[in-house]
Structures are given as C-alpha cells and as structure tokens.
Amino acid sequence: MTIIAQLNESIQEDRSNQKELFETFIEDHDFPLVEPGRVTFFYWSMELVDTVFIQHSIHGLETRQELQRLAGTNAFWLSIPLPDESRLEYQYILRKGDKDILTLDPYNPQKALQHGGEKSVCALLGYKAPVWTQPNDDHRPGSIEHIEFFSEIFAETRTLSIYLPNEHQEHKRYPLLLCLDGDDYCDYGDMKTVLDNLMGANEMLPTIVAFIGATDRTREFAANPLYAQFLTTEVLKHIEGRFNIHKSPEKRAIMGVGLSAVMALYTTWRHPGTFERALMQSGRFIFTDVGDHGLGPDWDALVGFVNSIREAPMLPKTIYLSCGVFDSMIYYNRTMAHIWQREPIQFRYVESKDGHNWISWRDRLREGLTWIFPGHLRMIYD
C-alpha cells in the first residue's frame, strides 16, 4: 500500500479528524515524497481550492498536470515515475473559481532562483549538489573587476565583468574564457564559486574569465554578425588593453547556454582563428530538414546557420556540449553531438537527468571547464 493510500484510508476511517491527520502526515514526511524511480507531489491547505496543478518543464510529459483530490478533503496528490538521480523544478497552480494562483510547494523548503523568481526543487534518490558548487575556505577566492565602455557597433555603453584568479600576476599571461550570459551564470549558476574551487584544486588552468551579456538576447544572440563582430573586436580590445592574455586562439575559449550557446559557436564560425575552444550548454540548435521553421523572421539567421553547420561543420578544435534529458532542446543537441562526434576535434557530450535550468547547467560546469582548460589535476574521463 502506498503512503497516499494509507493516508486516505486513515482519513476515510475518521473524517472528523482530518485536520490533525493531515498535520501529523505533513510533520512526519519530507515533501515531495520520493521513492525509488518515483516522486509523489502532495498539497493540502485549510483554505479551499477547486483544483491544483503542478507546473514543471519535463520535456516529454504534460508540463501542467492536474493533481487528484483525496475524496472529501482539500488534499491533492500526483505520482510521477522518474529515474533515480533526477532533479526537477516545479510550482503549483491553485485554481479558485476563475483565478489561477502560482505558488511554491508550501511543504518543500528546497528552492532554486531562476528568471522570474523561485521554484521548488525535487531531487530524486541519488542526486546530490556537487561539493565544488559550494564555497570552500581551502580555496582562495578570485576577484571581479568591472569595465564600462562605449560600443561603436551598438551605440551604447556596455559592461564587462572580469574574473581574475587568486594567483593573478600582471606579468603572467593567462588563457581567456569569454562567457556569454555572464551575469546569469554568476547570479544563478554560482560561476565564481565554481571557478574558485576548480582553479584552487588545480583541476582547471588559472584563467581570466570575461562575463558579457546582451541588451536584447534574441536580436543579439540569434546568429547576429554584428554581435560576433562586437565580441571579436570591441570586447577583445578592452580585455587585451587591460589584461595579459594569451594571443593564441587555442588559449582562448567562448561559452554560452541556450541561445548564447549558438552565439558562441557562431562567433567561432564567423571569425575563425579567434576562439578554438567552446563550451555550450542546452544549445538552441534549431534546424529544418524541410519546410519553414515557423518561428518568424527573427530566427531566420539562426536556423540558416545551424542548417549550414550541420551540412558542413566548421568547428573549433575543442568542444564540450551538455544538455538535460528533460530539456526541450535535447533532440537538437543530440543531433549536433551525433554529427560532431564524427569530426576530427576533441569533443565531449554529456547528458544529465535534469531540465532547462541554471542548476542543471551549473552541475555540468566542472566537466565542461576542465575539458576546455584542464589543470594539472584534471578530471579523468571514461
């Protein structure tokens, strides 16, 4: 008998004692209810609601699913089979009359900050947040400097944030990693902590990391030649003018996530010999085999680029690519990985049991960063 079935049996035996039974049930369990290969979501409140939905982003399932009501109560539940070691983020939608209210799971203290606010987090059996994502007093932190400059290309002021490793010395030359969506990597992906830990443990070469974003992500990151020119001229000029970085493209890398992952690859294609290493996560590699992509004219350049690089790959020498199996981009990333695995480059592709979110991308950073700039104690890959 399942936990929910036991609870329902107790409720039906003593309908007058519902409140105390639910309060005891909530006090005695962690939520959601996690079992091998399965998770059960549960909601109860003294405040009446008509319906409860769970909203998640597990590709392959309905992203909005209705919970079942326990008969004669204001309690709701839904059981979903998922593989062990999975991780997902979710919210509840409470329907009251004609109003839908988006809320966190009131009984789950685990949360993740994403664009648009917090989400509740469910970790299935076997998942643990990697230790290298947490601050470590044994590793001395690097520093962040900010550079503001006027872009002639975009006719506005832009900002660069520069990570300097703790060991930074002005006379020493360093590799460069240019990180697109850089502020988000720092705010949501614990990027500075990860860099401190990997460089402090000698798993990643001491590297200068430049974080840069976009004013309009779709316009600038969707295979925009002006943004590629901006990166390879104006941005590099300001970095080279302030810091001692390697001139060789094999000591220069570019990275991004989603749309900015495509922009990272596009930049290496548009300006060959600038960056010979690329780290991409959940790339929005949308392509067409026949017909129109149906996304509108803003996406024509991106789809055209991905179509061309599928047919005639022109790639940097080292690539790391990752994607979650619950991510809606999984098909496109698997397709690109299948093509790139046949190319004469140093290539690694990794999938995780997670979706399209910042913790999923954060958890793959150790593999990716040590692949593109391995340190003296580099990770050992199968």
Buried (B, 14 or more C-beta within 10 A) or exposed (E): EEBBEEBBEBBEEEEEEBEEBBEEBBEEBEBBBBBEEBBBBBBBBEEEBEEBBBBBBBBEBEBEBBBEBBEEBBBBBBBBEBEBBBBBBBBBBBBEEEEEEEEBBEBBEBBBEBEEEEBBBBBBBEBEBBEBBEEBEEBEBBEEEEBEBEBEBBEEEBEBBBBBBBEBEEEEBBBBBBBBBBBBBBEBBBBBBBBBBBBBBEBBBBBBBBBBBBEEBBEBBBBBEEBBBBBBBBBBEBBEEEBEBBEEBBBBBBBBBBBBBBBBBBBBBBBEEBBBBBBBBBBBBBBEEEEEBEEEEEBBBBBBBBBBBBEEBEBBBBBBBBBBBBBBBBEBBBBBBEBBEEEEBBBBBBBBBBBBBBBBBBBBBBBBBBBBBBBEEBBEEE
